[in-house]
Structures are given as structure tokens and as C-alpha cells.
């Protein structure tokens, strides 16, 4: 169960793009969530805040590079 201190850090975590995208981008590997996460990332890359644009593009690029270097064609075709 959460205590008051961990609740504060959880809320704080979700307000920071550099913390959110590393947690959400790996969900692209899950077929049931990949479409929704990809839609969210696409929206984020056109976002108002420079930090949102920066971190969403950075994490998406990292993910694509990682699955490409690992020859995970199944994950790549799932995104396409």
C-alpha cells in the first residue's frame, strides 16, 4: 500500500517528461497497448512544451534503435 510520502513522489514522477516516457515507451512492446501509446507519443511530439517534445522523441528513438539492433522484427512490424 502507498504511504503519504510515496504518494507524493508518484504524483511528482508523472509530472516530469523525463520520468514518464521511459516508463511508457516500453509499453509499445505489448500489442494491446502499442496503438494507444504510439498515438500518445505522436501527439506528444507536436506538444507545446519543449521538454515534452524532446523526451518523447528521444525515448521513441531509443526504443526504435533498440528493437532494430536486436532484430526484433516482430515488434517493428507491430508498430507499423
mmCIF file of the N, C-alpha and C atoms, coordinates in Angstrom:
data_MODEL
# 
_entry.id   MODEL 
# 
loop_
_atom_site.group_PDB 
_atom_site.id 
_atom_site.type_symbol 
_atom_site.label_atom_id 
_atom_site.label_alt_id 
_atom_site.label_comp_id 
_atom_site.label_asym_id 
_atom_site.label_entity_id 
_atom_site.label_seq_id 
_atom_site.pdbx_PDB_ins_code 
_atom_site.Cartn_x 
_atom_site.Cartn_y 
_atom_site.Cartn_z 
_atom_site.occupancy 
_atom_site.B_iso_or_equiv 
_atom_site.pdbx_formal_charge 
_atom_site.auth_seq_id 
_atom_site.auth_comp_id 
_atom_site.auth_asym_id 
_atom_site.auth_atom_id 
_atom_site.pdbx_PDB_model_num 
ATOM 1   N N  . UNK A 1 1  ? 0.850  -1.184 0.000   1.00 0.00 ? 1  UNK A N  1 
ATOM 2   C CA . UNK A 1 1  ? 0.000  0.000  0.000   1.00 0.00 ? 1  UNK A CA 1 
ATOM 3   C C  . UNK A 1 1  ? 0.887  1.235  0.000   1.00 0.00 ? 1  UNK A C  1 
ATOM 4   N N  . UNK A 1 2  ? 0.380  2.306  -0.542  1.00 0.00 ? 2  UNK A N  1 
ATOM 5   C CA . UNK A 1 2  ? 1.135  3.550  -0.587  1.00 0.00 ? 2  UNK A CA 1 
ATOM 6   C C  . UNK A 1 2  ? 1.031  4.285  0.740   1.00 0.00 ? 2  UNK A C  1 
ATOM 7   N N  . UNK A 1 3  ? 2.116  4.913  1.097   1.00 0.00 ? 3  UNK A N  1 
ATOM 8   C CA . UNK A 1 3  ? 2.056  5.812  2.237   1.00 0.00 ? 3  UNK A CA 1 
ATOM 9   C C  . UNK A 1 3  ? 2.091  7.238  1.696   1.00 0.00 ? 3  UNK A C  1 
ATOM 10  N N  . UNK A 1 4  ? 1.944  8.199  2.557   1.00 0.00 ? 4  UNK A N  1 
ATOM 11  C CA . UNK A 1 4  ? 1.841  9.588  2.118   1.00 0.00 ? 4  UNK A CA 1 
ATOM 12  C C  . UNK A 1 4  ? 3.082  10.032 1.348   1.00 0.00 ? 4  UNK A C  1 
ATOM 13  N N  . UNK A 1 5  ? 4.251  9.646  1.782   1.00 0.00 ? 5  UNK A N  1 
ATOM 14  C CA . UNK A 1 5  ? 5.495  10.051 1.126   1.00 0.00 ? 5  UNK A CA 1 
ATOM 15  C C  . UNK A 1 5  ? 5.598  9.457  -0.277  1.00 0.00 ? 5  UNK A C  1 
ATOM 16  N N  . UNK A 1 6  ? 5.285  8.180  -0.430  1.00 0.00 ? 6  UNK A N  1 
ATOM 17  C CA . UNK A 1 6  ? 5.370  7.563  -1.750  1.00 0.00 ? 6  UNK A CA 1 
ATOM 18  C C  . UNK A 1 6  ? 4.292  8.115  -2.678  1.00 0.00 ? 6  UNK A C  1 
ATOM 19  N N  . UNK A 1 7  ? 3.138  8.488  -2.145  1.00 0.00 ? 7  UNK A N  1 
ATOM 20  C CA . UNK A 1 7  ? 2.089  9.096  -2.962  1.00 0.00 ? 7  UNK A CA 1 
ATOM 21  C C  . UNK A 1 7  ? 2.579  10.408 -3.562  1.00 0.00 ? 7  UNK A C  1 
ATOM 22  N N  . UNK A 1 8  ? 3.290  11.200 -2.780  1.00 0.00 ? 8  UNK A N  1 
ATOM 23  C CA . UNK A 1 8  ? 3.818  12.470 -3.284  1.00 0.00 ? 8  UNK A CA 1 
ATOM 24  C C  . UNK A 1 8  ? 4.842  12.242 -4.387  1.00 0.00 ? 8  UNK A C  1 
ATOM 25  N N  . UNK A 1 9  ? 5.720  11.266 -4.208  1.00 0.00 ? 9  UNK A N  1 
ATOM 26  C CA . UNK A 1 9  ? 6.741  11.013 -5.216  1.00 0.00 ? 9  UNK A CA 1 
ATOM 27  C C  . UNK A 1 9  ? 6.117  10.441 -6.486  1.00 0.00 ? 9  UNK A C  1 
ATOM 28  N N  . UNK A 1 10 ? 5.046  9.672  -6.367  1.00 0.00 ? 10 UNK A N  1 
ATOM 29  C CA . UNK A 1 10 ? 4.369  9.124  -7.528  1.00 0.00 ? 10 UNK A CA 1 
ATOM 30  C C  . UNK A 1 10 ? 3.732  10.241 -8.348  1.00 0.00 ? 10 UNK A C  1 
ATOM 31  N N  . UNK A 1 11 ? 3.080  11.167 -7.692  1.00 0.00 ? 11 UNK A N  1 
ATOM 32  C CA . UNK A 1 11 ? 2.484  12.304 -8.391  1.00 0.00 ? 11 UNK A CA 1 
ATOM 33  C C  . UNK A 1 11 ? 3.586  13.151 -9.020  1.00 0.00 ? 11 UNK A C  1 
ATOM 34  N N  . UNK A 1 12 ? 4.655  13.365 -8.316  1.00 0.00 ? 12 UNK A N  1 
ATOM 35  C CA . UNK A 1 12 ? 5.775  14.152 -8.821  1.00 0.00 ? 12 UNK A CA 1 
ATOM 36  C C  . UNK A 1 12 ? 6.375  13.493 -10.056 1.00 0.00 ? 12 UNK A C  1 
ATOM 37  N N  . UNK A 1 13 ? 6.501  12.175 -10.024 1.00 0.00 ? 13 UNK A N  1 
ATOM 38  C CA . UNK A 1 13 ? 7.083  11.426 -11.118 1.00 0.00 ? 13 UNK A CA 1 
ATOM 39  C C  . UNK A 1 13 ? 6.294  11.609 -12.410 1.00 0.00 ? 13 UNK A C  1 
ATOM 40  N N  . UNK A 1 14 ? 4.991  11.554 -12.358 1.00 0.00 ? 14 UNK A N  1 
ATOM 41  C CA . UNK A 1 14 ? 4.168  11.635 -13.557 1.00 0.00 ? 14 UNK A CA 1 
ATOM 42  C C  . UNK A 1 14 ? 4.076  13.046 -14.111 1.00 0.00 ? 14 UNK A C  1 
ATOM 43  N N  . UNK A 1 15 ? 4.549  14.021 -13.411 1.00 0.00 ? 15 UNK A N  1 
ATOM 44  C CA . UNK A 1 15 ? 4.553  15.399 -13.912 1.00 0.00 ? 15 UNK A CA 1 
ATOM 45  C C  . UNK A 1 15 ? 5.815  15.744 -14.677 1.00 0.00 ? 15 UNK A C  1 
ATOM 46  N N  . UNK A 1 16 ? 6.779  14.857 -14.736 1.00 0.00 ? 16 UNK A N  1 
ATOM 47  C CA . UNK A 1 16 ? 8.064  15.135 -15.362 1.00 0.00 ? 16 UNK A CA 1 
ATOM 48  C C  . UNK A 1 16 ? 8.273  14.269 -16.595 1.00 0.00 ? 16 UNK A C  1 
ATOM 49  N N  . UNK A 1 17 ? 8.362  14.890 -17.773 1.00 0.00 ? 17 UNK A N  1 
ATOM 50  C CA . UNK A 1 17 ? 8.501  14.109 -19.009 1.00 0.00 ? 17 UNK A CA 1 
ATOM 51  C C  . UNK A 1 17 ? 9.695  13.163 -19.012 1.00 0.00 ? 17 UNK A C  1 
ATOM 52  N N  . UNK A 1 18 ? 10.811 13.565 -18.395 1.00 0.00 ? 18 UNK A N  1 
ATOM 53  C CA . UNK A 1 18 ? 11.977 12.689 -18.411 1.00 0.00 ? 18 UNK A CA 1 
ATOM 54  C C  . UNK A 1 18 ? 11.783 11.440 -17.556 1.00 0.00 ? 18 UNK A C  1 
ATOM 55  N N  . UNK A 1 19 ? 10.774 11.426 -16.700 1.00 0.00 ? 19 UNK A N  1 
ATOM 56  C CA . UNK A 1 19 ? 10.445 10.235 -15.930 1.00 0.00 ? 19 UNK A CA 1 
ATOM 57  C C  . UNK A 1 19 ? 9.315  9.423  -16.575 1.00 0.00 ? 19 UNK A C  1 
ATOM 58  N N  . UNK A 1 20 ? 8.394  10.098 -17.226 1.00 0.00 ? 20 UNK A N  1 
ATOM 59  C CA . UNK A 1 20 ? 7.214  9.427  -17.773 1.00 0.00 ? 20 UNK A CA 1 
ATOM 60  C C  . UNK A 1 20 ? 7.533  8.596  -19.005 1.00 0.00 ? 20 UNK A C  1 
ATOM 61  N N  . UNK A 1 21 ? 8.256  9.166  -19.951 1.00 0.00 ? 21 UNK A N  1 
ATOM 62  C CA . UNK A 1 21 ? 8.467  8.466  -21.219 1.00 0.00 ? 21 UNK A CA 1 
ATOM 63  C C  . UNK A 1 21 ? 9.288  7.181  -21.087 1.00 0.00 ? 21 UNK A C  1 
ATOM 64  N N  . UNK A 1 22 ? 10.311 7.122  -20.248 1.00 0.00 ? 22 UNK A N  1 
ATOM 65  C CA . UNK A 1 22 ? 10.996 5.833  -20.081 1.00 0.00 ? 22 UNK A CA 1 
ATOM 66  C C  . UNK A 1 22 ? 10.084 4.743  -19.487 1.00 0.00 ? 22 UNK A C  1 
ATOM 67  N N  . UNK A 1 23 ? 9.040  5.149  -18.785 1.00 0.00 ? 23 UNK A N  1 
ATOM 68  C CA . UNK A 1 23 ? 8.103  4.174  -18.226 1.00 0.00 ? 23 UNK A CA 1 
ATOM 69  C C  . UNK A 1 23 ? 7.029  3.753  -19.226 1.00 0.00 ? 23 UNK A C  1 
ATOM 70  N N  . UNK A 1 24 ? 6.633  4.662  -20.100 1.00 0.00 ? 24 UNK A N  1 
ATOM 71  C CA . UNK A 1 24 ? 5.525  4.360  -21.004 1.00 0.00 ? 24 UNK A CA 1 
ATOM 72  C C  . UNK A 1 24 ? 5.963  3.789  -22.347 1.00 0.00 ? 24 UNK A C  1 
ATOM 73  N N  . UNK A 1 25 ? 7.098  4.191  -22.869 1.00 0.00 ? 25 UNK A N  1 
ATOM 74  C CA . UNK A 1 25 ? 7.535  3.716  -24.183 1.00 0.00 ? 25 UNK A CA 1 
ATOM 75  C C  . UNK A 1 25 ? 7.699  2.195  -24.234 1.00 0.00 ? 25 UNK A C  1 
ATOM 76  N N  . UNK A 1 26 ? 8.207  1.517  -23.207 1.00 0.00 ? 26 UNK A N  1 
ATOM 77  C CA . UNK A 1 26 ? 8.284  0.055  -23.270 1.00 0.00 ? 26 UNK A CA 1 
ATOM 78  C C  . UNK A 1 26 ? 6.929  -0.638 -23.450 1.00 0.00 ? 26 UNK A C  1 
ATOM 79  N N  . UNK A 1 27 ? 5.842  0.075  -23.171 1.00 0.00 ? 27 UNK A N  1 
ATOM 80  C CA . UNK A 1 27 ? 4.516  -0.500 -23.408 1.00 0.00 ? 27 UNK A CA 1 
ATOM 81  C C  . UNK A 1 27 ? 4.243  -0.709 -24.895 1.00 0.00 ? 27 UNK A C  1 
ATOM 82  N N  . UNK A 1 28 ? 5.062  -0.120 -25.754 1.00 0.00 ? 28 UNK A N  1 
ATOM 83  C CA . UNK A 1 28 ? 4.923  -0.349 -27.194 1.00 0.00 ? 28 UNK A CA 1 
ATOM 84  C C  . UNK A 1 28 ? 5.128  -1.821 -27.545 1.00 0.00 ? 28 UNK A C  1 
ATOM 85  N N  . UNK A 1 29 ? 5.843  -2.552 -26.732 1.00 0.00 ? 29 UNK A N  1 
ATOM 86  C CA . UNK A 1 29 ? 6.084  -3.973 -26.983 1.00 0.00 ? 29 UNK A CA 1 
ATOM 87  C C  . UNK A 1 29 ? 4.849  -4.825 -26.717 1.00 0.00 ? 29 UNK A C  1 
ATOM 88  N N  . UNK A 1 30 ? 3.877  -4.277 -26.027 1.00 0.00 ? 30 UNK A N  1 
ATOM 89  C CA . UNK A 1 30 ? 2.649  -5.015 -25.722 1.00 0.00 ? 30 UNK A CA 1 
ATOM 90  C C  . UNK A 1 30 ? 1.590  -4.691 -26.761 1.00 0.00 ? 30 UNK A C  1 
ATOM 91  N N  . UNK A 1 31 ? 1.218  -5.674 -27.535 1.00 0.00 ? 31 UNK A N  1 
ATOM 92  C CA . UNK A 1 31 ? 0.316  -5.463 -28.671 1.00 0.00 ? 31 UNK A CA 1 
ATOM 93  C C  . UNK A 1 31 ? -0.986 -4.755 -28.276 1.00 0.00 ? 31 UNK A C  1 
ATOM 94  N N  . UNK A 1 32 ? -1.529 -5.071 -27.118 1.00 0.00 ? 32 UNK A N  1 
ATOM 95  C CA . UNK A 1 32 ? -2.789 -4.461 -26.694 1.00 0.00 ? 32 UNK A CA 1 
ATOM 96  C C  . UNK A 1 32 ? -2.665 -2.972 -26.414 1.00 0.00 ? 32 UNK A C  1 
ATOM 97  N N  . UNK A 1 33 ? -1.479 -2.508 -26.093 1.00 0.00 ? 33 UNK A N  1 
ATOM 98  C CA . UNK A 1 33 ? -1.280 -1.105 -25.737 1.00 0.00 ? 33 UNK A CA 1 
ATOM 99  C C  . UNK A 1 33 ? -0.535 -0.299 -26.796 1.00 0.00 ? 33 UNK A C  1 
ATOM 100 N N  . UNK A 1 34 ? 0.113  -0.970 -27.724 1.00 0.00 ? 34 UNK A N  1 
ATOM 101 C CA . UNK A 1 34 ? 1.027  -0.282 -28.638 1.00 0.00 ? 34 UNK A CA 1 
ATOM 102 C C  . UNK A 1 34 ? 0.349  0.816  -29.453 1.00 0.00 ? 34 UNK A C  1 
ATOM 103 N N  . UNK A 1 35 ? -0.844 0.586  -29.953 1.00 0.00 ? 35 UNK A N  1 
ATOM 104 C CA . UNK A 1 35 ? -1.532 1.602  -30.753 1.00 0.00 ? 35 UNK A CA 1 
ATOM 105 C C  . UNK A 1 35 ? -1.795 2.854  -29.926 1.00 0.00 ? 35 UNK A C  1 
ATOM 106 N N  . UNK A 1 36 ? -2.253 2.670  -28.711 1.00 0.00 ? 36 UNK A N  1 
ATOM 107 C CA . UNK A 1 36 ? -2.588 3.810  -27.855 1.00 0.00 ? 36 UNK A CA 1 
ATOM 108 C C  . UNK A 1 36 ? -1.343 4.585  -27.418 1.00 0.00 ? 36 UNK A C  1 
ATOM 109 N N  . UNK A 1 37 ? -0.288 3.855  -27.093 1.00 0.00 ? 37 UNK A N  1 
ATOM 110 C CA . UNK A 1 37 ? 0.959  4.506  -26.699 1.00 0.00 ? 37 UNK A CA 1 
ATOM 111 C C  . UNK A 1 37 ? 1.553  5.250  -27.891 1.00 0.00 ? 37 UNK A C  1 
ATOM 112 N N  . UNK A 1 38 ? 1.513  4.642  -29.071 1.00 0.00 ? 38 UNK A N  1 
ATOM 113 C CA . UNK A 1 38 ? 2.037  5.291  -30.271 1.00 0.00 ? 38 UNK A CA 1 
ATOM 114 C C  . UNK A 1 38 ? 1.241  6.554  -30.612 1.00 0.00 ? 38 UNK A C  1 
ATOM 115 N N  . UNK A 1 39 ? -0.067 6.496  -30.459 1.00 0.00 ? 39 UNK A N  1 
ATOM 116 C CA . UNK A 1 39 ? -0.895 7.694  -30.671 1.00 0.00 ? 39 UNK A CA 1 
ATOM 117 C C  . UNK A 1 39 ? -0.511 8.792  -29.681 1.00 0.00 ? 39 UNK A C  1 
ATOM 118 N N  . UNK A 1 40 ? -0.309 8.420  -28.432 1.00 0.00 ? 40 UNK A N  1 
ATOM 119 C CA . UNK A 1 40 ? 0.085  9.395  -27.417 1.00 0.00 ? 40 UNK A CA 1 
ATOM 120 C C  . UNK A 1 40 ? 1.447  10.000 -27.704 1.00 0.00 ? 40 UNK A C  1 
ATOM 121 N N  . UNK A 1 41 ? 2.385  9.174  -28.152 1.00 0.00 ? 41 UNK A N  1 
ATOM 122 C CA . UNK A 1 41 ? 3.714  9.683  -28.494 1.00 0.00 ? 41 UNK A CA 1 
ATOM 123 C C  . UNK A 1 41 ? 3.650  10.603 -29.704 1.00 0.00 ? 41 UNK A C  1 
ATOM 124 N N  . UNK A 1 42 ? 2.833  10.249 -30.667 1.00 0.00 ? 42 UNK A N  1 
ATOM 125 C CA . UNK A 1 42 ? 2.675  11.106 -31.847 1.00 0.00 ? 42 UNK A CA 1 
ATOM 126 C C  . UNK A 1 42 ? 2.123  12.468 -31.462 1.00 0.00 ? 42 UNK A C  1 
ATOM 127 N N  . UNK A 1 43 ? 1.165  12.469 -30.559 1.00 0.00 ? 43 UNK A N  1 
ATOM 128 C CA . UNK A 1 43 ? 0.606  13.733 -30.073 1.00 0.00 ? 43 UNK A CA 1 
ATOM 129 C C  . UNK A 1 43 ? 1.647  14.510 -29.291 1.00 0.00 ? 43 UNK A C  1 
ATOM 130 N N  . UNK A 1 44 ? 2.433  13.816 -28.483 1.00 0.00 ? 44 UNK A N  1 
ATOM 131 C CA . UNK A 1 44 ? 3.445  14.468 -27.651 1.00 0.00 ? 44 UNK A CA 1 
ATOM 132 C C  . UNK A 1 44 ? 4.538  15.128 -28.477 1.00 0.00 ? 44 UNK A C  1 
ATOM 133 N N  . UNK A 1 45 ? 4.889  14.537 -29.604 1.00 0.00 ? 45 UNK A N  1 
ATOM 134 C CA . UNK A 1 45 ? 5.966  15.111 -30.405 1.00 0.00 ? 45 UNK A CA 1 
ATOM 135 C C  . UNK A 1 45 ? 5.561  16.449 -31.011 1.00 0.00 ? 45 UNK A C  1 
ATOM 136 N N  . UNK A 1 46 ? 4.292  16.728 -31.057 1.00 0.00 ? 46 UNK A N  1 
ATOM 137 C CA . UNK A 1 46 ? 3.823  18.030 -31.517 1.00 0.00 ? 46 UNK A CA 1 
ATOM 138 C C  . UNK A 1 46 ? 3.359  18.895 -30.366 1.00 0.00 ? 46 UNK A C  1 
ATOM 139 N N  . UNK A 1 47 ? 3.785  18.571 -29.160 1.00 0.00 ? 47 UNK A N  1 
ATOM 140 C CA . UNK A 1 47 ? 3.328  19.258 -27.957 1.00 0.00 ? 47 UNK A CA 1 
ATOM 141 C C  . UNK A 1 47 ? 3.810  20.687 -27.834 1.00 0.00 ? 47 UNK A C  1 
ATOM 142 N N  . UNK A 1 48 ? 3.238  21.367 -26.885 1.00 0.00 ? 48 UNK A N  1 
ATOM 143 C CA . UNK A 1 48 ? 3.553  22.768 -26.635 1.00 0.00 ? 48 UNK A CA 1 
ATOM 144 C C  . UNK A 1 48 ? 4.892  22.926 -25.931 1.00 0.00 ? 48 UNK A C  1 
ATOM 145 N N  . UNK A 1 49 ? 5.138  22.066 -24.966 1.00 0.00 ? 49 UNK A N  1 
ATOM 146 C CA . UNK A 1 49 ? 6.338  22.187 -24.150 1.00 0.00 ? 49 UNK A CA 1 
ATOM 147 C C  . UNK A 1 49 ? 7.540  21.582 -24.870 1.00 0.00 ? 49 UNK A C  1 
ATOM 148 N N  . UNK A 1 50 ? 8.642  22.296 -24.852 1.00 0.00 ? 50 UNK A N  1 
ATOM 149 C CA . UNK A 1 50 ? 9.872  21.807 -25.477 1.00 0.00 ? 50 UNK A CA 1 
ATOM 150 C C  . UNK A 1 50 ? 10.370 20.530 -24.810 1.00 0.00 ? 50 UNK A C  1 
ATOM 151 N N  . UNK A 1 51 ? 10.198 20.428 -23.498 1.00 0.00 ? 51 UNK A N  1 
ATOM 152 C CA . UNK A 1 51 ? 10.677 19.229 -22.801 1.00 0.00 ? 51 UNK A CA 1 
ATOM 153 C C  . UNK A 1 51 ? 9.848  18.004 -23.183 1.00 0.00 ? 51 UNK A C  1 
ATOM 154 N N  . UNK A 1 52 ? 8.566  18.185 -23.401 1.00 0.00 ? 52 UNK A N  1 
ATOM 155 C CA . UNK A 1 52 ? 7.726  17.061 -23.825 1.00 0.00 ? 52 UNK A CA 1 
ATOM 156 C C  . UNK A 1 52 ? 8.149  16.581 -25.203 1.00 0.00 ? 52 UNK A C  1 
ATOM 157 N N  . UNK A 1 53 ? 8.366  17.500 -26.114 1.00 0.00 ? 53 UNK A N  1 
ATOM 158 C CA . UNK A 1 53 ? 8.809  17.146 -27.458 1.00 0.00 ? 53 UNK A CA 1 
ATOM 159 C C  . UNK A 1 53 ? 10.152 16.433 -27.398 1.00 0.00 ? 53 UNK A C  1 
ATOM 160 N N  . UNK A 1 54 ? 11.071 16.995 -26.644 1.00 0.00 ? 54 UNK A N  1 
ATOM 161 C CA . UNK A 1 54 ? 12.423 16.447 -26.555 1.00 0.00 ? 54 UNK A CA 1 
ATOM 162 C C  . UNK A 1 54 ? 12.422 15.017 -26.017 1.00 0.00 ? 54 UNK A C  1 
ATOM 163 N N  . UNK A 1 55 ? 11.762 14.796 -24.888 1.00 0.00 ? 55 UNK A N  1 
ATOM 164 C CA . UNK A 1 55 ? 11.825 13.489 -24.237 1.00 0.00 ? 55 UNK A CA 1 
ATOM 165 C C  . UNK A 1 55 ? 10.972 12.442 -24.951 1.00 0.00 ? 55 UNK A C  1 
ATOM 166 N N  . UNK A 1 56 ? 9.856  12.837 -25.550 1.00 0.00 ? 56 UNK A N  1 
ATOM 167 C CA . UNK A 1 56 ? 9.060  11.850 -26.275 1.00 0.00 ? 56 UNK A CA 1 
ATOM 168 C C  . UNK A 1 56 ? 9.809  11.377 -27.520 1.00 0.00 ? 56 UNK A C  1 
ATOM 169 N N  . UNK A 1 57 ? 10.410 12.292 -28.263 1.00 0.00 ? 57 UNK A N  1 
ATOM 170 C CA . UNK A 1 57 ? 11.195 11.907 -29.436 1.00 0.00 ? 57 UNK A CA 1 
ATOM 171 C C  . UNK A 1 57 ? 12.423 11.099 -29.043 1.00 0.00 ? 57 UNK A C  1 
ATOM 172 N N  . UNK A 1 58 ? 13.074 11.495 -27.983 1.00 0.00 ? 58 UNK A N  1 
ATOM 173 C CA . UNK A 1 58 ? 14.274 10.800 -27.524 1.00 0.00 ? 58 UNK A CA 1 
ATOM 174 C C  . UNK A 1 58 ? 13.965 9.354  -27.144 1.00 0.00 ? 58 UNK A C  1 
ATOM 175 N N  . UNK A 1 59 ? 12.934 9.150  -26.360 1.00 0.00 ? 59 UNK A N  1 
ATOM 176 C CA . UNK A 1 59 ? 12.599 7.791  -25.918 1.00 0.00 ? 59 UNK A CA 1 
ATOM 177 C C  . UNK A 1 59 ? 12.075 6.937  -27.060 1.00 0.00 ? 59 UNK A C  1 
ATOM 178 N N  . UNK A 1 60 ? 11.291 7.520  -27.954 1.00 0.00 ? 60 UNK A N  1 
ATOM 179 C CA . UNK A 1 60 ? 10.814 6.766  -29.112 1.00 0.00 ? 60 UNK A CA 1 
ATOM 180 C C  . UNK A 1 60 ? 11.995 6.360  -29.991 1.00 0.00 ? 60 UNK A C  1 
ATOM 181 N N  . UNK A 1 61 ? 12.925 7.271  -30.216 1.00 0.00 ? 61 UNK A N  1 
ATOM 182 C CA . UNK A 1 61 ? 14.123 6.957  -30.990 1.00 0.00 ? 61 UNK A CA 1 
ATOM 183 C C  . UNK A 1 61 ? 14.965 5.879  -30.335 1.00 0.00 ? 61 UNK A C  1 
ATOM 184 N N  . UNK A 1 62 ? 15.124 5.957  -29.020 1.00 0.00 ? 62 UNK A N  1 
ATOM 185 C CA . UNK A 1 62 ? 15.867 4.928  -28.286 1.00 0.00 ? 62 UNK A CA 1 
ATOM 186 C C  . UNK A 1 62 ? 15.209 3.560  -28.438 1.00 0.00 ? 62 UNK A C  1 
ATOM 187 N N  . UNK A 1 63 ? 13.892 3.544  -28.314 1.00 0.00 ? 63 UNK A N  1 
ATOM 188 C CA . UNK A 1 63 ? 13.154 2.287  -28.422 1.00 0.00 ? 63 UNK A CA 1 
ATOM 189 C C  . UNK A 1 63 ? 13.302 1.690  -29.821 1.00 0.00 ? 63 UNK A C  1 
ATOM 190 N N  . UNK A 1 64 ? 13.096 2.513  -30.848 1.00 0.00 ? 64 UNK A N  1 
ATOM 191 C CA . UNK A 1 64 ? 13.207 2.024  -32.222 1.00 0.00 ? 64 UNK A CA 1 
ATOM 192 C C  . UNK A 1 64 ? 14.619 1.542  -32.526 1.00 0.00 ? 64 UNK A C  1 
ATOM 193 N N  . UNK A 1 65 ? 15.623 2.266  -32.048 1.00 0.00 ? 65 UNK A N  1 
ATOM 194 C CA . UNK A 1 65 ? 17.006 1.849  -32.231 1.00 0.00 ? 65 UNK A CA 1 
ATOM 195 C C  . UNK A 1 65 ? 17.306 0.539  -31.538 1.00 0.00 ? 65 UNK A C  1 
ATOM 196 N N  . UNK A 1 66 ? 16.755 0.367  -30.332 1.00 0.00 ? 66 UNK A N  1 
ATOM 197 C CA . UNK A 1 66 ? 16.990 -0.849 -29.559 1.00 0.00 ? 66 UNK A CA 1 
ATOM 198 C C  . UNK A 1 66 ? 16.346 -2.060 -30.242 1.00 0.00 ? 66 UNK A C  1 
ATOM 199 N N  . UNK A 1 67 ? 15.086 -1.941 -30.675 1.00 0.00 ? 67 UNK A N  1 
ATOM 200 C CA . UNK A 1 67 ? 14.453 -3.107 -31.294 1.00 0.00 ? 67 UNK A CA 1 
ATOM 201 C C  . UNK A 1 67 ? 15.043 -3.386 -32.675 1.00 0.00 ? 67 UNK A C  1 
ATOM 202 N N  . UNK A 1 68 ? 15.555 -2.351 -33.333 1.00 0.00 ? 68 UNK A N  1 
ATOM 203 C CA . UNK A 1 68 ? 16.218 -2.553 -34.618 1.00 0.00 ? 68 UNK A CA 1 
ATOM 204 C C  . UNK A 1 68 ? 17.537 -3.289 -34.437 1.00 0.00 ? 68 UNK A C  1 
ATOM 205 N N  . UNK A 1 69 ? 18.337 -2.874 -33.459 1.00 0.00 ? 69 UNK A N  1 
ATOM 206 C CA . UNK A 1 69 ? 19.632 -3.517 -33.224 1.00 0.00 ? 69 UNK A CA 1 
ATOM 207 C C  . UNK A 1 69 ? 19.483 -4.942 -32.704 1.00 0.00 ? 69 UNK A C  1 
ATOM 208 N N  . UNK A 1 70 ? 18.363 -5.222 -32.046 1.00 0.00 ? 70 UNK A N  1 
ATOM 209 C CA . UNK A 1 70 ? 18.101 -6.573 -31.541 1.00 0.00 ? 70 UNK A CA 1 
ATOM 210 C C  . UNK A 1 70 ? 17.383 -7.437 -32.578 1.00 0.00 ? 70 UNK A C  1 
ATOM 211 N N  . UNK A 1 71 ? 17.178 -6.873 -33.783 1.00 0.00 ? 71 UNK A N  1 
ATOM 212 C CA . UNK A 1 71 ? 16.461 -7.581 -34.863 1.00 0.00 ? 71 UNK A CA 1 
ATOM 213 C C  . UNK A 1 71 ? 15.092 -8.081 -34.415 1.00 0.00 ? 71 UNK A C  1 
ATOM 214 N N  . UNK A 1 72 ? 14.389 -7.235 -33.683 1.00 0.00 ? 72 UNK A N  1 
ATOM 215 C CA . UNK A 1 72 ? 13.040 -7.588 -33.218 1.00 0.00 ? 72 UNK A CA 1 
ATOM 216 C C  . UNK A 1 72 ? 12.030 -7.151 -34.278 1.00 0.00 ? 72 UNK A C  1 
ATOM 217 N N  . UNK A 1 73 ? 12.033 -7.864 -35.385 1.00 0.00 ? 73 UNK A N  1 
ATOM 218 C CA . UNK A 1 73 ? 11.146 -7.532 -36.492 1.00 0.00 ? 73 UNK A CA 1 
ATOM 219 C C  . UNK A 1 73 ? 9.678  -7.679 -36.111 1.00 0.00 ? 73 UNK A C  1 
ATOM 220 N N  . UNK A 1 74 ? 9.387  -8.561 -35.171 1.00 0.00 ? 74 UNK A N  1 
ATOM 221 C CA . UNK A 1 74 ? 8.013  -8.719 -34.705 1.00 0.00 ? 74 UNK A CA 1 
ATOM 222 C C  . UNK A 1 74 ? 7.506  -7.431 -34.060 1.00 0.00 ? 74 UNK A C  1 
ATOM 223 N N  . UNK A 1 75 ? 8.343  -6.804 -33.244 1.00 0.00 ? 75 UNK A N  1 
ATOM 224 C CA . UNK A 1 75 ? 7.928  -5.550 -32.584 1.00 0.00 ? 75 UNK A CA 1 
ATOM 225 C C  . UNK A 1 75 ? 7.860  -4.405 -33.584 1.00 0.00 ? 75 UNK A C  1 
ATOM 226 N N  . UNK A 1 76 ? 8.793  -4.383 -34.535 1.00 0.00 ? 76 UNK A N  1 
ATOM 227 C CA . UNK A 1 76 ? 8.793  -3.333 -35.541 1.00 0.00 ? 76 UNK A CA 1 
ATOM 228 C C  . UNK A 1 76 ? 7.553  -3.446 -36.431 1.00 0.00 ? 76 UNK A C  1 
ATOM 229 N N  . UNK A 1 77 ? 7.216  -4.649 -36.862 1.00 0.00 ? 77 UNK A N  1 
ATOM 230 C CA . UNK A 1 77 ? 6.029  -4.818 -37.714 1.00 0.00 ? 77 UNK A CA 1 
ATOM 231 C C  . UNK A 1 77 ? 4.746  -4.520 -36.933 1.00 0.00 ? 77 UNK A C  1 
ATOM 232 N N  . UNK A 1 78 ? 4.762  -4.794 -35.637 1.00 0.00 ? 78 UNK A N  1 
ATOM 233 C CA . UNK A 1 78 ? 3.607  -4.468 -34.805 1.00 0.00 ? 78 UNK A CA 1 
ATOM 234 C C  . UNK A 1 78 ? 3.348  -2.961 -34.783 1.00 0.00 ? 78 UNK A C  1 
ATOM 235 N N  . UNK A 1 79 ? 4.422  -2.174 -34.747 1.00 0.00 ? 79 UNK A N  1 
ATOM 236 C CA . UNK A 1 79 ? 4.267  -0.719 -34.753 1.00 0.00 ? 79 UNK A CA 1 
ATOM 237 C C  . UNK A 1 79 ? 3.796  -0.196 -36.104 1.00 0.00 ? 79 UNK A C  1 
ATOM 238 N N  . UNK A 1 80 ? 4.279  -0.827 -37.157 1.00 0.00 ? 80 UNK A N  1 
ATOM 239 C CA . UNK A 1 80 ? 3.899  -0.395 -38.496 1.00 0.00 ? 80 UNK A CA 1 
ATOM 240 C C  . UNK A 1 80 ? 2.464  -0.788 -38.793 1.00 0.00 ? 80 UNK A C  1 
# 
